[in-house]
């Protein structure tokens, strides 16, 4: 099928180089925002939600440090504690809904990454066998286990239908049936995030936005690039067409809109 068929998927741009808005944030980590634009961050070991002037927090010293947060579903927020192999699911007021002990799964294995994969399911990266798993945590059952991944995994980016496995040289895309739908060349060093069909990267001030086509592959051609003037970037987060860039002292918000040729 010719690429011209997918012209309306050819990418996105960051509107100019101007910040849409900026929010001061004194934190150790910035995790992102939810659908209601509440901020989530970490400070002194606590996981904190800030909505306007109100804050809520979750903290359990016995679990160790938070290693991953998934805000895909604001009614079921995922916290992953790798050292204790524990996933905690929180509601929108940061009340604990469920605690999943991955070290109790059989056969025993060590998981390095955990993400939400829809109702009752998790994407898990088994470090021992270097496989991606789709796990039903209600029935305590592994639904899918992929073939062995070739490279060391540095990050998982996911939604309910896809999981994008980031390694040193590639981003591999898997669907909810465990099938690999795409492989994209990638050079380590960029900050990445993903939100329902749109992948964004930031390296040395240069922003690239890619969009999935109808064959579930990210478009690498005809990508519009923009630069930001901010040099110190600690992390970024993509949500509902907005890019949130945390500098360590504030969160700058850029608007991303579809670009059609």
Secondary structure in CASP SS format (residue, H / E / C, confidence):
PFRMAT SS
TARGET T0000
AUTHOR 0000-0000-0000
METHOD secondary structure of the structure
MODEL  1
X C 1.00
X C 1.00
X H 1.00
X H 1.00
X H 1.00
X H 1.00
X H 1.00
X H 1.00
X H 1.00
X C 1.00
X C 1.00
X E 1.00
X E 1.00
X E 1.00
X C 1.00
X C 1.00
X C 1.00
X C 1.00
X C 1.00
X C 1.00
X E 1.00
X E 1.00
X E 1.00
X E 1.00
X C 1.00
X C 1.00
X C 1.00
X C 1.00
X E 1.00
X E 1.00
X E 1.00
X E 1.00
X E 1.00
X C 1.00
X C 1.00
X C 1.00
X C 1.00
X C 1.00
X E 1.00
X E 1.00
X E 1.00
X E 1.00
X E 1.00
X C 1.00
X C 1.00
X E 1.00
X E 1.00
X E 1.00
X E 1.00
X E 1.00
X E 1.00
X C 1.00
X C 1.00
X E 1.00
X E 1.00
X E 1.00
X E 1.00
X E 1.00
X C 1.00
X C 1.00
X H 1.00
X H 1.00
X H 1.00
X C 1.00
X C 1.00
X C 1.00
X C 1.00
X E 1.00
X E 1.00
X E 1.00
X C 1.00
X C 1.00
X C 1.00
X C 1.00
X C 1.00
X C 1.00
X E 1.00
X E 1.00
X E 1.00
X E 1.00
X E 1.00
X C 1.00
X C 1.00
X C 1.00
X C 1.00
X E 1.00
X E 1.00
X E 1.00
X E 1.00
X E 1.00
X C 1.00
X C 1.00
X C 1.00
X C 1.00
X C 1.00
X E 1.00
X E 1.00
X E 1.00
X E 1.00
X E 1.00
X E 1.00
X H 1.00
X H 1.00
X H 1.00
X C 1.00
X C 1.00
X C 1.00
X C 1.00
X C 1.00
X C 1.00
X E 1.00
X E 1.00
X E 1.00
X E 1.00
X E 1.00
X E 1.00
X C 1.00
X C 1.00
X C 1.00
X C 1.00
X E 1.00
X E 1.00
X E 1.00
X E 1.00
X E 1.00
X E 1.00
X C 1.00
X C 1.00
X C 1.00
X C 1.00
X E 1.00
X E 1.00
X E 1.00
X E 1.00
X E 1.00
X E 1.00
X C 1.00
X C 1.00
X C 1.00
X C 1.00
X E 1.00
X E 1.00
X E 1.00
X E 1.00
X E 1.00
X C 1.00
X C 1.00
X C 1.00
X C 1.00
X C 1.00
X C 1.00
X C 1.00
X E 1.00
X E 1.00
X E 1.00
X E 1.00
X E 1.00
X E 1.00
X C 1.00
X C 1.00
X C 1.00
X E 1.00
X E 1.00
X E 1.00
X E 1.00
X E 1.00
X E 1.00
X C 1.00
X C 1.00
X E 1.00
X E 1.00
X E 1.00
X E 1.00
X E 1.00
X E 1.00
X C 1.00
X C 1.00
X C 1.00
X C 1.00
X E 1.00
X E 1.00
X E 1.00
X E 1.00
X E 1.00
X E 1.00
X C 1.00
X C 1.00
X C 1.00
X C 1.00
X C 1.00
X E 1.00
X E 1.00
X E 1.00
X E 1.00
X E 1.00
X C 1.00
X C 1.00
X E 1.00
X E 1.00
X E 1.00
X E 1.00
X E 1.00
X E 1.00
X C 1.00
X C 1.00
X E 1.00
X E 1.00
X E 1.00
X E 1.00
X E 1.00
X E 1.00
X E 1.00
X C 1.00
X C 1.00
X C 1.00
X C 1.00
X C 1.00
X E 1.00
X C 1.00
X C 1.00
X C 1.00
X C 1.00
X C 1.00
X C 1.00
X E 1.00
X E 1.00
X E 1.00
X C 1.00
X C 1.00
X C 1.00
X C 1.00
X C 1.00
X C 1.00
X C 1.00
X E 1.00
X E 1.00
X E 1.00
X E 1.00
X E 1.00
X C 1.00
X C 1.00
X E 1.00
X E 1.00
X E 1.00
X E 1.00
X E 1.00
X C 1.00
X C 1.00
X C 1.00
X E 1.00
X E 1.00
X E 1.00
X E 1.00
X E 1.00
X E 1.00
X E 1.00
X E 1.00
X E 1.00
X C 1.00
X C 1.00
X C 1.00
END
